[in-house]
Amino acid sequence: MTVSLEEISHHSYIDRELSANLDSTDAFEGPEKLLEIWFYKSARSVPDQNKTLRSIEFSTWVRLLELVKCQVLSMKQTDKMNAFLLSESSLFVFDHKLTLKTCGTTTTLSCLEELFRTVRDHLGWNFCLQGKVNPYKVFYSRRCFMFPKKQQGIHRNWDDETQFLDKFFSNGKSYLVGRLGQASHWNLYVTETSRETSVGGKDDDDDETLEMLMTGLRPAKAAQFVTAREPGQLVEDDRDDEGHVLGAHVTSVTKLDQVYDNVQQVALQQDAFAFTPCGYSANVTLDHEYYYTLHVTPECGWSYASFESNVPVHQVSNGTQDNVSVMQRVLSIFQPSDFCLTFFSRHVQNDSFHKLTKLTKTLANYVCKDKIVYDLDDYQLLYLRYERTD
């Protein structure tokens, strides 16, 4: 599954001034804050199909993201989602849910109050319950920061973040996953499932999310994400936008467009950007409703890369590939010295869940340091952490 340079055109939106002048020289914190809010169980559960999250005006999303301290670099739309490439990572908006992933010193949770006010005023969605909000499901997670003291406000400390979330959401639980005191543990906050907003959802929907958080990239691999370009002048054509042109080139050279075997030949769009002087972000959408996203901070000393995907690999590959294969392809591209993997699935019988749990002693050049399984209400979570041996 490869992506041609023609894919850099046909953006639904592109900020040409930001694209020309965005400078990542001072970027330092690769690990992202990941916020996923399911307002309803499925798109079919939304009360009025003419009023969904995708009905909210673009300018409103821009305003919400300003609260987070990031900007929209470009956007591509499919029939079922809007995929925003941001100055700091990504936002995916579906009819019934959203995923916001931001790196650096962004203030991800600062948008919550305005977000729920927006869905109430624009869509008539009111999730208030005894002074708190109670959507279908909320996930908030992040790897421990490399430079926590440089974060802003509540994001300096996990306890402060969870206290803020507890004041906002009903029935939330906090987890520190991994070895306490280690610099590589992972934090998770998740709310109990709201049954009031699950009407009309599919019971057999096997939602799954794979995330890999990688540090200590092999220098030769990290060098692929360093560019010689400098901030330049504005252009009028997407195909002349150097950041997106180089982003597409990096995608092709590194084979990040070949992570999945698209045997079914489902619709594909990609939106990638190479930052100056270094760094890379990409959103790839498959079959209109699935995505995988990558973000790379290649600086020596704190190099980092993330890969996140909700792609049903068995479906897209027609059974020829599984998430173990996906993981191995991602590892070959970055060759990190340390990585953690999280895998969420609605069903414990999920084939990838079983294969990943059995992988602890058979992953070449890596030794497993942690293997943890959680039963989280109606989700199963697998957490694995590895260190490279060579």
N, C-alpha and C positions, 0 to 999 in steps of 0.2 A: 504494500500500500504506500505509494509515493505521492508527493505533492509537487505540482509544477509551479513555476514562478507566476503563472497566470492566476494562481490562487491569492496573490497579494492584492489583486484588484477586487472590485465589487464590494468594498466595505459599505456597510450601512451607515457608518460614521467614522471619520478619522479627524483628529485634531492635528492639522498640519504644522501649526506653530510649535505645539508641544513635542511632536515627533521630531522636528528639526533641531530643537534646542535642549531636549531632555538630557541631563548630564548625571551619570551615576557615580561620579568620582567619590562622593562622600557616603555612598551606600555602604553599610557595614553589617546589618543584621539580616541574614538570610532567612532563618526560621520564621514561618508565617503564623499568624493568628487565623484560625479557620472557624468561621461562623456559618452554620447551616440551619435554616429555619424552614420547617414544613408548616405552613399555615393550615393546610388541609392534607389529607392522606394522599389524594391524587387530584389530577386536573378535573376529573369527573365529579369530585366532591365539592368543588367551588359552587356556591349558591347560584350565582348569576354568571353564565358562561360568557357574557358580554363585558363583564367586569372582573378582570384577573390582574395579577401582578404585571403582566405584559401590556396591560392597558394604561399603566402609569406612564406619564410623559417622560421623555428622555431628560429634559431639564430638571425634573424632580430627582431622578437618580443622580445627576451631577451634583445637586445641592446636598443630597444625603452623603455622597462620597466626600464632599468637602468637610463634613463633620469628622470623617475618618482620616482626613489629611492625605487624600490621594486624588488623582485626576483620571479622567477617561482618556486613554491614548487612542483607542479605536474600538469599533464594535462590529460584530457580524450577527445576523439574524438567521434563524431557521424557522420552520413552521411551528416549532414547539419551544424554542428558547432564544434568549438574547444573550450573547457571549461578549462581555466587556473585557478588553485588555487594558489594564490600569498601569499608571506610573509605578505602582507597587502591587504587582500581581493581578488578580482576576476577580470578576463578578459574573455569576451565571444566574439569570432570572428565568424561571419557568412560570406557568400560569398559577401554580399553587405553592411554590417553594423558591428559595434562593440559596445560593452558596457564595459567600464573600470570603476571599482569601487575600490577606494583605501582609506584607513584610515590612522591614525597616522599623521606624518608630511611629507607625500608624496607630490610630486610636480606634480600633475596630468597634468596640462596644459603645462608643459615643453616639452611634447612629440609632441605637435601639428605640429611644423614646420618640424620636421624630419618625422613624420607620413605622411604628405601630400607630402613630397619629395619622400618618399618610394613608395607610391601608384602611383606617377607619373613615377618614374624610373623603377619600377618593373612591373607595370600593364598598364602603358600608360594612367592613369586617370589624366586628367588635369582640375582642377576645378577653375583655376584662372579667376577672373573677376574684371577688373579695380583695380588691385593691391591687391585684397582680394580673399579668396576662397569661393566657393558657392556650397557645396554639397547639396543633397536633403533636409536634415534636421539635425539640431544639438540641443541637449539638454545638459545643464550642470546645476547641482543642488547640493545643500548640506543643511543640517540643520546647524544652527549657531553652531560654535565650543564651546566646553567647555573651551578650553585654547587657544584662538586665538593668543596670543602673542608668543606661542611656534611654530606656523606655520612658514614656510619659504617663503620669497619673497612676491609675489603678493597674496599668499593664506592667509595672515594675515587679509586682508580686502576685503569685497565683492566688493566695488567700484573699487579697483585695479584689481580684477579678471575680472570684466565686461569691464573695459577699455582695458585690454589686449585682451579679446575676440572680442571687437568691432574693434580693429585694424586688427584682423585676419579674421573675418567673415563678410559677407554682411547681412544687414537687421536683426540684432539681437535685441532682447528686453529683458530687465531685470525686474524681479519682486521680491519684498520682500513680502512674503506671511505669514500672521499672524499679530500679534499685534507688532507694532514698539516698540522697547525697551525691549521686553520680551526675555528671554534667550532661548526660544524654537521656534522662528520663522524659516521659511524655505525660502531659496533663489532659484530662478530659472532664467536661461538664455536660451532663445530659439530663433532660427532663423526662418524666414519665409520659407515656403516650396518652393524649387526650382522646377519649372515646367520643366526645361530643362532636369532634370535627372529622370523624372517620367515615361518615355516611357516604356511600357511593364508591368507596375505594375498592381496589381489587385485592382480594384475600391472597391470591397466588402471585402477587407482585414480589419477586425476589430481588429487591433493591440491594445492591452490593457496591461497596466503595473500597478501592485499594489505594493506599497512600504509602509512599516511600520517602523518607527524610534522610538525606545522605550528607555526610561531612568528610573532610579530608580527601577531596577528589584528587585522583592521580594527576600530577602537574601537566602532563602531556594532554590529558583529557580536558582539564580545565582551560588550557590554552585555546581550545577550539571556540571558546565563548568570549575571547578578547578580540576587539576590533580596532582598526587603526583610524576609523572615521572620527571626525570632529564635528561639533555642532555646526550646522550649515544653514543655508538659505531655504526659504519656503518653496515648495513645489506645488503644482496644480494637479498632477496626475499621480494616482497611487503607485503606478509602476516606476515613478521617479523618486519615490519616498525612500531615502537611503536606509533608514532604520528598518523599514519593513522588507525592503529588497534584501538586505543583509540577513535579516531574521529568517526569511525563506531559504536563503542560501545555507545558513547554519543548520536549519532543519533538515535539509537534504544531505549535506555533507556528513552530519553526525548520525544520520539514519533514524532520527527521532520520528520521522514520518513512517517508519516501518516497524514500530513497536507492536502493532496488531496486524494479523493476517486478515485483510478485508475480503475474505473468500466470497461473501455474499454481495460484494460490490455495492454496499449501502452508500448513501449520499455522504460526502465528506467536504468539510470546509476547514481551512487553517488560517490562523492569524498569529504571526510571529513577529518579534521585534528584537533587534540587536541594539543594546544600549551603548552609549559612549562614556568612557573608554572600554567598558567591559560589562558583561551581564546579558541575560537573555530571558525572554518570556514568550510563551506560546499557549494558545488555546486551539484545540482541535475538536471539532464536533463531528459526530457520526450518527447517521440515521435520524437526523433532526433533533433527537432527544438525549443523546449521550455525549459525553465529553471526556477528554483527558487534557490536563494542563501541566506545564513544566515551567519552573523558574530556577535560574542559575545565578549564583553569586560566586565567580571564580577566583576572587582574590586569594593569593597565597597567605596562609595563616588562619583564614576563617572561611575557606571555600565551602560551598554548600549548594546542594541541588535538591529540588523536590519534584515528585511525580504524583499526581492524583488522578484517579479515573473512576467513573461510574459505568464504564463500558461493559456490557455483558459479553465477555470474551468468547464463551462457547457459542453464543448466537451469531456474533459477527464473523467468527472464523469457521462457522458451520461444523464445529466440533473438532477442528484440527489443532486447536491451541487452548491452553489454560493459563491461569494467572501465574503459575510457576514460570512458564515460558516468558510471559510479559516481564516478570521481575528480573529474569536472567538477561533479557535484552537490555533493560534499563541499566542494570549493573555493568554490562559490557561497555556501555557508552560512557559512564562516569568513573567506574572502578573506585568507589569510595573506600576510605580506611575504616569507616564505621557507618552503619545505617540501621534505622529502625523501620519496621513495616507494620502497618495496621490494616486489618481487613474486617470490614463490617458486612454482615449478611443477615437477612431476615430469617434464614433457615439454617439450622446446624447441619442439615443434610447437604448443604451446598458443596459441590464437588471441589471447588477451589479451596474451600475452608479445610477440607480433609487433607488435600494434597499439601497445602502450606504447613499444616501442623506436623506432617511427617517429614518435613524438609530439614529439620534441625541438625541432622548429622550428615547430610549428603550434599550440601552446597559447597561446590569447589572453591577453594582459596578463602573460605570464611568459616569462622567458628561461632556457634550460637551462644550468646551470653545470657539471654533472657527469652523465656517463652511463657506467655500468660494468656489465659482464656477467661473472658468474662461473659456472664449471661446478663444482658442489659434489657430487662423488660421484654420487648419483642424483637430484639437484635442480639446477635452473637458477635463478640469482638475477639479477634486474635491479635496479639502484640508479639512481635519478634524483634530481637536486637542482635546484630552480628558485628564482628570485627574481622578485618582482613588479616590473613596469616602470612602472606608473602611480602 
